[in-house]
Amino acid sequence: MKSFLSLICRLTIWSLLQTVKLGPVLVVVEADSGNAGVQPLSKIAIHRALFALHENASVKAYPLVLGQKGEDSQWVIVELECPGPSADDWVAVFSPAYFNSSTCPTDDVRQQSPNICSAPIKYKYANESNDDYSKTGKASLKFQLINQRADFSFALFSGGLSEPKLVAVSNVISFANPKAPLYPRLSQGKSWNEMAVTWTSGYNIIEAVPFVEWGFKGESQTQSPAGTLTFHRNSMCGMIHVLLIDRLSNSLTI
């Protein structure tokens, strides 16, 4: 009798012969501990942002290409130079990298569109790593980014979160394979002997066929095709693939 289930879910995209094995998933959240219960990004009045680009201000991000060894997250260094620094300067992360009024809804032509309608996915104050930023105008920040199917850019704002003014925009960086199958998850099905396997990728069903290979380690494996779905706007973070494995033995341990 076998008492241990080695459910090796090799989430394989046939077109690229890529395999992702289930493992721990790290979720990193950057928050302001001084505002418990308040979503930090909700404090940004991005709809009120103004353009105040300064020719002598700069934002540089590196490395240019992330995940070259197959990583699904990586730390990025962002270096700032600002000729008129202040304590409320902050740096925002945007993904997709290009943001302007072209992404604003146009339902009501009578209303003036904001300059920026893309919300940042993260931010940090420019003086977080350098207490003398207000004097020197220079700082180096670190951001951890995950592969979320789009490129990234960084923007330096003055005026605080409530009256943001765009001062400078960085170069664009991206992951080497933004479509890679990632973030596998196991969950209980509707019945005691069912297990759902879920993961995401950037591949639609017209590009590749997703499937799960599963079974006892060292024995013949079963290949089962998975379903694919997505949500818009613009497919958000990619395609979601789901497979429900049923008729599992009650002698198996997950």
VOZA-680884 format. One record per residue (C-alpha): x, y, z; residue in one letter. Coordinates in steps of 0.2 Angstrom, whole numbers, plus 5000, padded with zeros to 4 digits. Example, Ala and Ser with C-alpha at 12.3 -4.5 7.8 and 13.67 -1.06 7.14 Angstrom:
<nodes>
506249785039A 506849955036S 
</nodes>
This chain:
<nodes>
500050005000M 500750174995K 500550305009S 501250455001F 500750554986L 502150634976S 501050744965L 502350814954I 501350934944C 502450974929R 501451114921L 502151094904T 501951214889I 502151094874W 502751234862S 504251274874L 504451114883L 504551204899Q 504251124916T 503751204932V 503651104948K 502551144963L 503551234977G 503351374989P 502651534983V 503351694990L 502251844991V 503052004996V 501952155001V 502752325004E 501652425016A 501752575028D 501652505045S 501052675052G 499352665043N 498652505048A 497052455039G 497452575025V 497952515008Q 499552605004P 499252634986L 497552704989S 498352864996K 499052904979I 498053034969A 498652984952I 497153064944H 497853234950R 499653204943A 500453344933L 501953344921F 503453434928A 504853344919L 506553414923H 507953394911E 509253374924N 508253244934A 508553054931S 507952884936V 508952734931K 508452554934A 509452394932Y 509752254928P 508852284911L 508352094909V 507652004924L 507451814927G 508851764916Q 509051604926K 507251564927G 506851664942E 505051724944D 505551874955S 507051984957Q 507752134966W 507952294955V 509152444959I 508452614955V 509652764956E 508952944957L 509653114954E 508553264957C 509153444956P 507653504968G 507453364980P 506153374995S 505653255009A 504053205000D 504753154984D 504352974980W 504652834967V 503252734958A 503352574949V 502252554934F 501852404924S 501552404909P 503052524908A 502252654897Y 500952764905F 500052924899N 498352994896S 498052864881S 497552734894T 496152844901C 494352794898P 493452904885T 491652874889D 491253054893D 492153184881V 491453324892R 492653284906Q 494453334905Q 495553174906S 496853154919P 498653154913N 498952984920I 497652844922C 498852704926S 499052664945A 500752624952P 500952444958I 502252494971K 503052654978Y 504352714990K 504952874997Y 506552934989A 507352965006N 507052795012E 508852735009S 509652905011N 509253025025D 510253165016D 509253145000Y 508453315003S 510153395003K 511053284990T 509653244978G 510353074976K 509752904982A 509752714978S 508252614981L 507852424980K 506252354973F 505752174972Q 504752134956L 503851984951I 503551914933N 501751984930Q 501751974911R 502252154907A 503752264907D 504152394921F 504652574922S 505052694937F 504452864939A 505053004951L 503653114958F 503753274969S 502253354978G 501953204989G 500553074986L 499153204986S 499853324973E 501053224963P 502053304949K 503053194937L 504853244937V 505753094928A 505452924921V 506652784920S 507252664906N 506152504903V 506552334911I 505752164909S 505851984912F 506751874900A 505151764898N 503651854903P 502451714896K 503251574907A 502051464917P 502151514935L 501451514952Y 500651344954P 499451314967R 498551164975L 496751174983S 495451054989Q 494051014976G 492250994979K 492450814986S 493650744998W 494550644984N 494750794972E 496250914970M 496251074959A 497951124951V 498051304946T 499351404938W 499651554926T 500551584910S 500551714896G 500051584883Y 498251574876N 497551404870I 497951454852I 499851464856E 500051314867A 499151174876V 499351174895P 499251004904F 499750924921V 500750774922E 500450684939W 500550524948G 501650424960F 503550464959K 504450334950G 502950264941E 502050304925S 501250474925Q 499550534919T 499450684907Q 497850774909S 497450934899P 496951094908A 495651224905G 496151404901T 495251564906L 495651744908T 494951914914F 495052074905H 495652224905R 496952174892N 497051994900S 497752074916M 499151954922C 498951824909G 498051654906M 497451554921I 497551364919H 496551244930V 496351064931L 495350964943L 496050794947I 494750674954D 494550494961R 496150514972L 496350374984S 496050405002N 497650315007S 498650454999L 499350595009T 499650775001I 
</nodes>
